[in-house]
Amino acid sequence: MAIFGMTYAVLAIAAELRLYPRAAGWVHLVIAELGIVLLVAGSAMSNMLLTRVGAVAQAASPVLFLANILLAVRAKRKGRVQPPVIPEHLRYLGRRADCQRTDRVARRGTDLSGLLLMISAIWGCWGIWSDGDSSPGANALFYNGWLVGTVVSVSLHLYPRLLSGVRLSAWPIVLFQIIWLPATVALSVGTAFHINMLAGVGRDVLGAGLVGVAVVFEAALVRRSPGRCGTGSVESSSVTRVAWILGYVFAGVAGGWMIAGRESDALPVLHALFLGWMTTLVYGTSYAVMPVLFGIKIRSTTLSIAQMSMSAIGTALMMWGFADLDTMVGRILLATGGGLAWFAFAWYLVRIGWSGIHILRRMSTRAA
C-alpha cells in the first residue's frame, strides 16, 4: 500500500498526472485493502470462500493500479483534467534535467516490476482458487520480482534527491536489472516446478545482484562526491543517510544469505528484505519527505535516528532468532527482537501521528 501511494504521489509531481475519474484511486484503495482483510480473515477462520474472494480482490488490485495510471495519462493527453500545480519547494522531487538518465533507468525498473506484480497476483489467485494456497512460484515472483525491483528503482529515483550532493551512476543499476529479471524468473519457475538446479541458480544470481547493488549505494554514501543529479534541500538528510546505510546493509546480508544457500523465502532472508531493508528506507524517506510535502515539523534528528536504530537492532535479533529457532536462546532473541521492532514502529507512528494531528488542525482552520 505504501508503494501504491508513493507511486501516485510521485507521478503527480514528476509527470503532472491526476487520477481520472477522481474516484479511481479510492476504488483501488478499497479493493486492495478488502483483499487483505478477506485473506487474513479467511486464513484465520479456515474459510475458503473468504480466502478465494480475497485472492480475487488482490489479483484485481495491480490491474486496477495499472489501469488508473493509463487512464491518468489518457486524461492528460486529451486535456480532460488540469495538471496539478506543483509548489516550488516540491519540484526537486519531480522531473529534472540533471536526473534524466537515472530517472529513465528507474522508470524502466518500476515498469518491469509492475508487470511482475500483475503476473504474480493473478498466478497466486489461481493457486488459491484451485489448490487453496498461493503457488510458491508466485510468491517468489512477488517478493523478488515486484518488491525487490520496485525498491531498487524507487531508491535510484529518490537517493540523489534526498541526499544532497551524492553522485550515483546509472550503469550499476542497469547491470542489476539485467541480472535481477532473468534470475527472478528462473527462481520463480524453478520453485514452481521443483527444478532445484534452476531455482538454485536464480537464487544465487539474485543474491549476488543484491550484494552488488548494496555495495553501490554504500560506496556512494562513503564517497559523497559532487552529484550530477541531486542537490535536494532536505533538512533531515542525515536521517535519510542513516536509513540508507542501515537499509542497504540488510539488503547485502539478505543477498549474502542467498549466495550461502539460504532459500529466498527463508524467514531470516524475508525479514532482512522486508523489515530490515524496505521498512528502514520507508522510515528514512518519510522523515525526509513528509515535512516538505505536508509542511510539518518532525523535531529531533537524534530521536529519528534512535527510532530507526532500534528497529534495525530488533530486526537483526529476529533474524538471529529465526536462524536458531529450535533453541531457547533463539526463541528469546526472536521475542526480544520482535518487541524492539514493534516498539520502534509504535514510536514512529506516534511521532508521525502527532504531526498528522497538526495537519488536520491546519486543514480545519483553512476550511473554517
N, C-alpha and C positions, 0 to 999 in steps of 0.2 A: 504493500500500500504506500510506503514511503517513496519507493521508486516511481510508482504511478504518479503520485502527487508532485514530486520534484520534476518529472518529465513535463507534465502540463505547465508548471511554472516556468521552467527553462525555455520551453517552446514559445510561451507568451513573450518572454524577454528577448530571446535570441532570434526568433523567427516572426515575431509580431503576429502570432496566431491566437485566435479566440475560438472557443468551442462553439459549434453551431449545429443544431439548436442549443440554447443555453442549458437546457435540462440534460443534455447528453452526458456531461460529466457526472451529474447526480445519479443517472440511471446506471452508469458504470460502477460508481461507488457502492450503490445499494446491492447490485447483483454480486459484485466481488465479495463484499462483507457477508452477504447472505450465504454465499457458498461456503465461506469459512465456518460460520455458525452451524450450518447444517452438517458439514463434515465432522466437526467436533462433537455435536450432539448425537449424530448417528453412530459415531465410533464409541462414545461413552455409553450409549444405551443399546449397542449392538443392533441397531435398527437399519437394515439395508436400504429401505425406501428413502430415509433421510440422507443416508450416505450417497446414494445414487443421484438424488436430486441435487445435493451439494456439489457432487462431482461435475454435473452438467453445468451448474452455475459457474464453477471455477473454470471449466473449459470455455465458457462463453466470455469470461472476463477479458482475456487477452485479445479475443476477436473484437469485442466492443472497444477496447483500448485503441487498437489499430484503426478501426472504423472512425472513431472520434477524431483521430489525428488527420485522416484523409478527408473527412468532412470539413474540418477546420481549414485545411489547405484549399479545398474547393471553394469554400465560402469566401476566403480571402481573394482568390483569383477572380471570382465573379462579383466582388465588391458588395457582398451581402452584409458584411459587418465592418465596423470601423476598427482599424488596428488599434490595439491598446497604446495608451500614451505611457512611454517608459520614462520615469523620473531620471534626471541626470545622475543621481547617486547610485542608480542600479545599472547603468549602461555598461560598467566594467564586467558585469556578469553575462552580457549578451554578445552579439556578433561584433567582432573586432578584426580590423585588417591585419594586426600583428599576430593573430591566433588562427589564421585561416588553415594552415597546414595541419596543426594538431586538432582543430575542430573537425576537419574533414575526416581524419582517421577516427576520432571519437564517434562521429555520426555513423560511420560505416559499422563500427563495433556495436552501437546500440541497435542499428537496423538488423544486423545478423542475430543479435541476442533476442530481439523481439520475435523474429521468425522462429527461433528455437523454443521460445516460451509458448508460442501458439501450438507448435508440434507436440511439445511435451504435455501441455494441458489436455489436448484432445486425446493423445495416446494414454495418459493417465486416466482420463474419464472412461475411455473404452475398457481399460483394465478393471476399474472399479465396477462398471456396469456388468461386465461379463464374468469376472472372477471374484469380485468382492474386495479387491485390493489393487492399488496402483502398481503398474509394472515397474520393477527395479530399473529397467532401461529408461523409462520416462522420468523417474526420479533423478537418475544420473544426468539426463539431458537438462532437467530443470535446474538442479544445483550447479552443475559445472558449465552448462551452456548459457542459460539466461542470466543467472545471478552473477557468476564469476565474470562473464563477458561484459555485463552491464556495469558492474562496479569498476572494472578497469577502465572502461570507456568514460564513465562519468568522472572518474579520478583525473583522467587526461584533460577533460574539459575544465574542471574546477581548480585543479592543482596550480596552474600558473596564475589564476585569477585571485585565489585566496592567499597565496604565499608570495608576497611581494618580492620581486627581483629574482625569482627562481627560474632558471632556464631548463627546459625539458624538451629534448628532441623527439620527433615523432617516430623515427625509424625503429627504435626498440619496441614500441607498441605495435607497429606494423608487423614486426617479426613475431611478437607474441600472438597476434591474431592469426598469422599463418600457421602457427603451431597449435593454438588453442582449438580452432574449429575442427580440424580433422581428428585431433586427439579426443575431443569430447564425443564426436560421432562414433569413433572406434570404441571408446569406453562404454557408451550407451548401447551400441549394437552388441558388443561382446558380452555385456552384463545381461541383456535381454535374452540372448540365445545361448548363454552358457559357453561362449567361446573364450575360455580363460586366457589364452595367449593374446588374443586381440584386446580383451579388456585390460590385461596387464600392460601391454604396450601403450594403450591410450592413457592409462593412469600414470605411468612413468613419464611420458612425454608431457602430459598436462602438469604434473608435479614440477618438472624441470622448467616449464614456462612460468609457473607461479613463482618459483625461486628467482628466475631471471628478472621478472617484472618487479619483484620486491627489491632486488639489488639496484635496479634502475632508479626507482623512486627514492630509496635511501641514499644513493650516491648523489642524486640531485640536491637533496636536503643538506648533505655534508658540504658539497661544493659551494652552494649558494652563489653561483656565478650570475652575472647580469643576464637578464632574460630578454629574448626577442618578443616573447609573449608574456605579459602579465606583470603589471605593477599595480595591483589592486590596493585600494585604500581601506583595509580591514583592520579594525582596532585589535581584534583577537587573533592576529596572525600567529602569535606564539602558541596559543591554544591549538590552532589548526596544525601547526608544525608538530607539536607533540602527538596529536591524533594520528597524523600520517606516519610518524616514526613508529608508534605503537602498533597501528593497524597493519602496516606492511611487514613488521616483524612477524606477526601472526600469519600473514599470507605466506611468507617464506617458510615458516615452521610447518604449515599445512602441506606445502609443496614438498618439503623435505621428508615428511612422513610418507607421502605417496611414493616418492622415489625409494624409500626404505622398505616398501612392501605393504604399508597400511592401505586398506581399501578406502576408496574415496568417500564412502558413506559410513566409515567407522566413526563412532561418537567423538573421539578426540579430534579427528580431522574436521568434522562438521562444526564442532564448537570453535575450533581455530578460525574457520572460514566465517561463520555467522556472528558469533558473539565476540570473537577477537578482532577480526579484520573489518567486517562490514559495519557492525554496531559502533565500533570506535570511530570509524570515518563519519558515520551519521552524527555522532556526538560532536566531533570537531567541526563538521560543516554547519550544523545548526547553530553552534555557538558563534560562528563567524558570520553567517548569512542572516539569521533572524534579527539581530539588532539593526542591520541595514535595511532589510526587507520590511520590517514592521515598525521601525523607529522606537525600539525598546532598548533598555539598558540592562545588560546582564553583568552585574558587578562582580569584581574579584576574579582576575585571571588565575590566581593561585587556587581558588576553590574549584574552578572549572578543570584545571589540570589534576587536582586531587581527586575529583569525581571520576575522571577518565582513568586515572591510575588505579583507583580502587576496582573499577570494572575489569581492567586488564589483569590485575592480580587475581581477582576472583575467577576469571576465565582460565588463567594458567593453572590454578589449583583444580578446577573442574576437569581440565584436560588430563592432568596428572591422575586425578581420581578415577576417571573413566578408563585410563590405561591400566590401572591396577585395581579394578573394581572387586575382584574376588577376595581381597584382604580387608581387614578392619581399617587399616591406615588409608587405603584407597577410598573407602566409604566416608571416613571422616574428612578427607581432603575434598571429596565431592560436595559434602554438606556445607563445609566452610566456604568453599569457592562459590557455590550456588547462593549462599546467604550474602556474601560480599557483592556478587554481581547484581543480585536483586536490590540490595540496599543502594548500590550505585545508581541503578535505574530510577528507584524511588526518589533519590536525591536530585537527579536530573529533572524528573517530572515535576517536583515541587518548584525548582528554580525556574523552569520554563513556564509552568502553570502560573506562578506568581506574576511573571511578566505578561502572560496572557490575560490576567485579570485587568492589568493596566490598559491593555489594548482594548478590551471590551468597554472599560470605563470611558476611554477616549472616544470610541465609536458612538456610545450612547450620548455623550456630551455633544458631539457633532450633529447627531440626529435631532437632538432637542433644539 
